[in-house]
Structures are given as structure tokens and as C-alpha cells.
């Protein structure tokens, strides 16, 4: 099992949609935003750094392709334009509302105060029910720095072209199985 690189995510997008053209991906993401959330049986809160917006768009498209609704705060028109206490309250509500919590763990998000706060809240709400996972993604030719506390959670890794949830004890299951549990 290995950690995905940003290039792996781009390659998957190329396979699924035939392109990595940013404006076409923006079009696909915008259409995905307009979909009715009731079209999906399961939903995910995706914790991420806003500095990883292009990667987030690709992750959203991949997850929607396997049949789950994905909540991303900056795609929510009801969120305040500037972060404030209302932002934090809405994020807490959205973490509770969604079935699963995925922390998109890039080197940027690991350094983010908001992301660390979100995973702490997600831990309190989702950990006991096996509804939280870390999705480590590294730069193409660098190391993923991680943090020790992230080793507590199952992580999303790949083997060949298949995504798995890998538990700290070494057990694994298909990502699609985990999502619809």
C-alpha cells in the first residue's frame, strides 16, 4: 500500500474524465455542486486546506464518481464570506450531518489551524463509529511529513489502481465498502 501523489490523482482524473484541463474540471465541479444531495445515499465532510483547492476539486470528482456526496465548505453558498464564529458553528453542524469525515492530509493541511481543529472535532464525532479517515497525498517527488496523531486513524492508500482504507492494525477494506457502511 502506498500514499498517493498529486500526479496519481491527476492521472485518475484523466482516466475518469479524459482530461486534466482546469477549466473543464471547474465546469464539472460546478455541475457537481448543483446536484441534489438527495441523489446520494452517503455523504462525506472533506477537511482540507484552501491552498489545495485544485487538488480538492479532483478529489471531489473522484469521490462523487464512486457514488457519495462530498461537502466542501467553500462550495457552500451559505458559508460566510469571511471566517468567523458562524463559520465554526456551521462546520461543526456539517461534520455531524455527513456520514463520514475525510481529512485530506497534505503538507499544507497538516500545518493549517482550521484543519487541525476540524479533525479534532471529527474525532469526537466520528471515531467510535469507524467514520473518520485520513487521505494522505504527497507532492509528486517529496516526502509526506504527516503527524504522529494521524497514525491513530485509518488512512486511504492505494494498491495498483484501487483505493483502500488501511487501519492502524494493518486490516484493510475497499474504500467503497467503507464509504457505504
Secondary structure as GFF3:
##gff-version 3
##sequence-region A 1 181
A	DSSP	beta_strand	4	5	.	.	.	ID=ss1
A	DSSP	alpha_helix	6	17	.	.	.	ID=ss2
A	DSSP	alpha_helix	22	34	.	.	.	ID=ss3
A	DSSP	three_ten_helix	37	39	.	.	.	ID=ss4
A	DSSP	beta_strand	43	47	.	.	.	ID=ss5
A	DSSP	three_ten_helix	50	52	.	.	.	ID=ss6
A	DSSP	alpha_helix	53	65	.	.	.	ID=ss7
A	DSSP	beta_strand	69	71	.	.	.	ID=ss8
A	DSSP	three_ten_helix	73	75	.	.	.	ID=ss9
A	DSSP	alpha_helix	85	97	.	.	.	ID=ss10
A	DSSP	beta_strand	100	105	.	.	.	ID=ss11
A	DSSP	alpha_helix	107	110	.	.	.	ID=ss12
A	DSSP	alpha_helix	113	126	.	.	.	ID=ss13
A	DSSP	three_ten_helix	127	129	.	.	.	ID=ss14
A	DSSP	beta_strand	132	138	.	.	.	ID=ss15
A	DSSP	three_ten_helix	148	152	.	.	.	ID=ss16
A	DSSP	beta_strand	154	159	.	.	.	ID=ss17
A	DSSP	beta_strand	162	166	.	.	.	ID=ss18
A	DSSP	beta_strand	172	174	.	.	.	ID=ss19
A	DSSP	alpha_helix	175	179	.	.	.	ID=ss20
###
